Amino acid sequence: MGDFPENQIKYILKEKWDNSNRVESAITDYFYKEKKGSKPTKTDDFILLFILGINKDGKKAFSTKYSTWKQSKNQNLSNELLKLFFISSLKDKNDFKKKTTEFLKETKIKDFDNSLSPLYLFLEELYLNKKNEFATGIKNSILPLIASLFGFYRHNKVKQFYQMQIDLIDLVTQKSINTYEKIALLLYSENKQFQGIQLNRKDSLEYLKNNNPPVFYGYIKKKYLDILKDFKLWGISAIIGLFAILRTFGLLDFTGIYEGEFFKITGLPIIVNWISEPINLLVLFLLSVIVIGVIKTMQFFKEMKRQ
């Protein structure tokens, strides 16, 4: 894909589109000009493409879904419509302003799953001109993160904006994301509001380092601890430590000859005699901890350089 672009979210996202998924294939055709000729077949897919303004085939189905919701106020339908209106509102054109406003006036935030409340707050601000507070504690859900990012930006809470953007980029790189999340990320990364802000982790970290050191160093600490907590290499030290404990209490003998029906193993005398001493095993254990710690630290600096 060439050089790493300025817009990191779009770069990461482009690698995650599933072209075997018909609706995602249609979206990449539209946004990335990649003509694959795959056409959606599901009604909900047509509704999504209609909401995005890609085609009008889902207009009737959307009207039916909305009318059904007005009659039933079913919670699952409410959640679906909330996500659809949120997706629509991320575009530069407010094609569904009238429907969204009507939807908001007939609902309350408690009508939705708690995880979707930032979407509702975002739409309230956008269409009903209400002032809302957005949370910083969201970590594991992409749509609420994006909704809160828009809220922080609108309220000029730049520190929170950059802090949460780092959380968003980390989440995108770590988890598999669904179609709604991919679309929201794409529209977020291409939104004209953010033309003066580079949507990448490096600039976000630089801003926090200069303007909010506690958050910056907290992030660095978390990254380092995450790398330390990867237990693959620590297994070596654990095995050596176990041997040291067993040898200290006389539960392990390295000097014997181990025979089976088809094999016979004898240790090399010098090595066997050396590791037979518990103190030497303890030294070996400490050395392994130091070496692995150095390797982990090098991995950390490599990761930070990549940021």
CORWONOR-V112025 format. One record per residue. N is the residue number from 1. SS is DSSP state (H for helix, E for strand, C for the rest). PHI is phi in whole degrees, 0 to 359 (NA if undefined). BURIAL is + if it has 9 or more other ideal C-beta (glycine too) atoms within 8 Angstrom, else -. Layout:
BEGIN
((N SS PHI BURIAL) (N SS PHI BURIAL))
END
This chain:
BEGIN
((1 C NA -) (2 C 81 -) (3 C 295 -) (4 C 292 -) (5 C 282 -) (6 C 293 -) (7 C 273 +) (8 H 291 +) (9 H 297 +) (10 H 295 +) (11 H 298 +) (12 H 297 +) (13 H 296 +) (14 H 302 +) (15 C 282 -) (16 C 257 +) (17 C 295 +) (18 C 256 -) (19 C 284 +) (20 C 278 -) (21 C 275 -) (22 H 298 +) (23 H 289 +) (24 H 293 +) (25 H 297 +) (26 H 296 +) (27 H 290 +) (28 H 294 +) (29 H 303 +) (30 H 284 -) (31 H 276 -) (32 H 252 -) (33 C 57 -) (34 C 255 -) (35 C 278 -) (36 C 247 -) (37 C 74 -) (38 C 277 +) (39 C 246 -) (40 C 296 +) (41 C 234 -) (42 C 276 -) (43 H 300 -) (44 H 296 -) (45 H 293 +) (46 H 295 +) (47 H 297 +) (48 H 297 +) (49 H 294 +) (50 H 293 +) (51 H 299 +) (52 C 281 +) (53 C 79 -) (54 C 279 -) (55 C 207 -) (56 C 255 -) (57 C 296 -) (58 C 265 +) (59 H 300 -) (60 H 295 -) (61 H 296 +) (62 H 295 +) (63 H 299 -) (64 H 295 -) (65 H 298 +) (66 H 293 +) (67 H 296 -) (68 H 298 +) (69 H 297 +) (70 H 299 -) (71 H 278 -) (72 H 257 -) (73 C 53 +) (74 C 299 -) (75 H 294 +) (76 H 298 -) (77 H 295 +) (78 H 300 +) (79 H 297 +) (80 H 299 +) (81 H 295 +) (82 H 300 +) (83 H 294 +) (84 H 296 +) (85 H 293 +) (86 H 295 +) (87 H 303 +) (88 H 299 +) (89 H 288 +) (90 C 283 +) (91 C 282 +) (92 C 290 -) (93 C 262 -) (94 C 265 -) (95 C 295 -) (96 C 244 +) (97 H 301 -) (98 H 297 -) (99 H 295 +) (100 H 295 +) (101 H 299 +) (102 H 298 -) (103 H 300 +) (104 H 293 +) (105 H 289 -) (106 C 261 -) (107 C 228 +) (108 C 228 -) (109 H 300 -) (110 H 288 -) (111 H 284 -) (112 C 242 +) (113 C 302 -) (114 H 303 -) (115 H 295 -) (116 H 261 +) (117 H 301 +) (118 H 299 +) (119 H 294 +) (120 H 295 +) (121 H 299 +) (122 H 299 +) (123 H 292 +) (124 H 301 +) (125 H 296 +) (126 H 290 -) (127 H 254 +) (128 H 247 +) (129 C 58 -) (130 C 269 -) (131 C 266 -) (132 C 235 +) (133 C 262 -) (134 C 250 +) (135 C 277 -) (136 C 258 -) (137 C 277 -) (138 C 286 +) (139 C 230 -) (140 C 242 -) (141 C 220 -) (142 H 288 +) (143 H 300 +) (144 H 298 +) (145 H 299 +) (146 H 295 +) (147 H 300 +) (148 H 293 +) (149 H 299 +) (150 H 298 +) (151 H 297 +) (152 H 297 +) (153 H 296 +) (154 H 295 -) (155 C 270 -) (156 C 61 -) (157 C 266 -) (158 H 292 +) (159 H 300 +) (160 H 295 +) (161 H 299 +) (162 H 293 +) (163 H 299 +) (164 H 288 +) (165 H 296 +) (166 H 297 +) (167 H 301 +) (168 H 296 +) (169 H 297 +) (170 H 300 +) (171 H 295 +) (172 H 298 +) (173 H 284 -) (174 H 264 -) (175 C 243 -) (176 C 282 -) (177 C 238 +) (178 C 274 -) (179 H 299 +) (180 H 302 +) (181 H 293 +) (182 H 297 +) (183 H 296 +) (184 H 299 +) (185 H 295 +) (186 H 298 +) (187 H 294 +) (188 H 296 +) (189 H 289 +) (190 C 258 -) (191 C 292 +) (192 H 293 -) (193 H 301 -) (194 H 259 +) (195 C 298 -) (196 C 273 -) (197 C 238 -) (198 C 282 -) (199 C 276 +) (200 C 216 +) (201 H 290 +) (202 H 300 +) (203 H 293 +) (204 H 297 +) (205 H 295 +) (206 H 298 -) (207 H 297 +) (208 H 295 +) (209 H 298 -) (210 H 276 -) (211 H 241 -) (212 C 212 +) (213 H 306 -) (214 H 301 -) (215 H 293 +) (216 H 299 +) (217 H 289 -) (218 H 296 -) (219 H 295 +) (220 H 300 +) (221 H 299 -) (222 H 298 -) (223 H 298 +) (224 H 294 +) (225 H 294 -) (226 H 299 -) (227 H 289 +) (228 H 296 -) (229 C 282 -) (230 C 286 +) (231 C 273 -) (232 C 301 -) (233 C 285 +) (234 H 295 +) (235 H 300 -) (236 H 297 +) (237 H 297 +) (238 H 297 -) (239 H 295 -) (240 H 297 +) (241 H 298 +) (242 H 297 -) (243 H 300 +) (244 H 298 +) (245 H 295 -) (246 H 297 +) (247 H 292 +) (248 H 299 -) (249 C 264 -) (250 C 69 -) (251 C 264 -) (252 C 219 -) (253 C 236 -) (254 C 271 +) (255 C 271 -) (256 C 284 -) (257 C 254 -) (258 E 258 -) (259 E 238 -) (260 C 232 -) (261 C 294 -) (262 C 238 -) (263 C 215 -) (264 E 213 -) (265 E 243 -) (266 C 234 -) (267 C 282 -) (268 C 293 -) (269 H 306 -) (270 H 294 -) (271 H 295 -) (272 H 298 +) (273 H 295 +) (274 H 291 -) (275 H 281 +) (276 C 288 +) (277 C 277 -) (278 H 305 -) (279 H 297 -) (280 H 291 +) (281 H 297 +) (282 H 296 +) (283 H 298 -) (284 H 299 +) (285 H 298 +) (286 H 296 -) (287 H 297 -) (288 H 296 +) (289 H 297 +) (290 H 296 -) (291 H 298 -) (292 H 294 +) (293 H 299 +) (294 H 296 -) (295 H 298 +) (296 H 297 +) (297 H 295 +) (298 H 296 -) (299 H 298 +) (300 H 298 +) (301 H 295 -) (302 H 295 -) (303 H 295 +) (304 H 294 +) (305 H 295 -) (306 H 294 -) (307 C 301 -))
END
